[in-house]
């Protein structure tokens, strides 16, 4: 049963979290505002209310964190469960590149808080992912996996809640999309799987 949890259930959670991340988180009568978390993060970074929280852009950050967490959890799974550190490192750097801001940030828009946030998340992913690959104590990686999975749950909940508030500001009718719910539940199950592994 323990091996089943590690080999099958955990990657299933990662897959569901990624699918949920791409599905709409908030549905409105305006189809252009029915977006997945990635597009919703970009949209929220342009919202005047969110801009007032610069340079941190908390709503945008909450919507982006699950993707960074997913990348690191995948790296942990590849390196520690499947014992494929080389493939884990490749996936880590590919994920970090995907999280980087546009090239304009490095040439023109260096003071843009939105782009700086993307750079921070890319660096965060590389640093934590590298620690996960080369970290020796199994307890360290297990605690890291639990912490990241729980962070994914928290960020998903905050991002979804804040996105609702922003949509309400436009006076549009809306409903909760399945994306945020699926992502949050997938991270929650991943957290429980790791906690169960720790206690076994």
N, C-alpha and C positions, 0 to 999 in steps of 0.2 A: 504493500500500500504506500509505503514511504517513497519507494522508487517511482511508483505511478504518479505521486504528487510532483516529484521533481522533473520527471521526463515528459509527462503529458499535461497535467493540469496547469502548471506555471506558464509554459509557452502558450497555452490556450488563453490564459488570462492576458498575456501580453498582446496576443492577436486581437482579442476582443477590445482591449483598451485602445489599440491603434485604430480599429474599425470605428469604435465609438468616437474617437478624436476627430475622425474625418466626417462623420455623419453630422447633420444639423443639431446644434445644441439649443437653439431658440428658433421657433417657427413663428413667422408673422404673415400678415396679409400682403406685405411687400416682399416678393420673392428674393430681392437683392439683400434683404436682411435676414434670410434664413440660411445661416452659415455654420460651418463646422468651426471647431475651436481655433484652428490656425487662421482662417479668414476673419473670424470674430475678433481675434487678438489684434490683427492689423486694423480692423475697423475701429475698435475701441481706442487704439493709440491716437486716432484722429479726433476723438470726441473731446469737446472743450472741457467737460468735467474731469475726464481722465487726465487731460493735459495739465490740469491744475495740481495734480499730485506729482508732477515731474520733479526730479529726474527719475523717479522710481516707476511711475506708471503701474500702480499696483494691480489694477484690473487686468491690464495687458500681460503683466508678469504671471498672474495666476493662471491665465489661459495658455501661456507658453510652457510653464513648468512641467505639465504632464508629458509633453513630447520629450523634453530633456530627461525626465525620469525614466520614460520608456527605453530610451537609448542606453542608459546606464544599467538598467535591469537586464536588458538583453545581453549586454557585455558580461555581466555577472553570471548569467545563465550559461553563456558560451564558454567562458573561461573556467568556471568552477564546477559546473555540473557536467558539461560535455567535454571538458578539458581540451578546449580548442583556443588557447590564448592568442595565437596568430590571427585567426579569423575574428576573434573578439576585438583585437586592436584595429583591424581593418574596418569593422563595423563601427567602432568608436569614432574613428576619424572621419568616416563618411557621414555619420550622424552630426558630428561637430561642424563639418562644412555646410551641411544642410541648414544648420541653425545660425550660421553666420549672416550678418546683414549684407545688403547689396554692396557691390564694389564701390559705389558712390560714397559710402561712409569713409573709406580709406583715402579718398581724394578730395572730397568736397564737404560732406556733411558730418564732420568729426564731432561736432557738438550736439548732434541730434540725439536726444535722450532715448528715443525709440530704438535707434540703431545701436546705441551703446548698450542697451539692455540685451539685444540679440547677441552682441559680442560677449557680454558677461555670461550669458547662458551657454554659449559655445565653449568658452574657457572652463566654466564650471563642469560641463559634461566631460571635457578632456581630463581635467584634474581628478575628479571623483572616479571616472571610469578607469583611469590609469592606476589609481590606488586599488581599485577593485581587482584589476587583472594581476597586479604584482603583490597584493597584500597576502601575507602568508597565513596568519591565524584564521581558521575557519569561522571562529566566533566574530571576528571583525567584519567579514563579508556578510554574515548572517544578520548582524545588527545593522549594517549598512543597507541591506536589502529590505529589512523591516522598516527602517526609517524612511527610505525612499518611497516604498509602497504607501506608507501612511501619508507622506507628503503629497503623493499623487492624489489620494482621496481628498485631502484638505484643499489642495489647489483646485481640483475639479469642482468641489462644492462652492468655494469662494468665487471662482470664475463664472460659474453658472449663475449664482445669485447676483453678482454684480452686473452680468450681462442683462439679466431681467430688468434691473433697475434702469439701465441705460435705455433699453427698449421702451420701458414705460414712459421715459421722459419725452418720447416722440408721440405719445398718445395713441400708439398703435395696438390693436388687439394682438395678443401673442399666446403661444403655448410652449411648454417645455418640449424640446426635441428629445429623441431617444439617445442622441450622441453623448451628452453629458452624463446621463444616467448610466449608460452602459460603461463608460470610462470609469466613473466613480465606483461602480459595483465591481468591475474587474480589478481595480487597484485594491479594493477592500478584501476581495477573495485572496489576492496575492499576499496581502499582509497577513491574513489568517494562516495561509499555507506556510509562510516563513515562521510565524509564531509557533505553529504546531511542530515544525521541524526543530525549532530551538528547544522545545520542551520534551522532545522525544529522546 
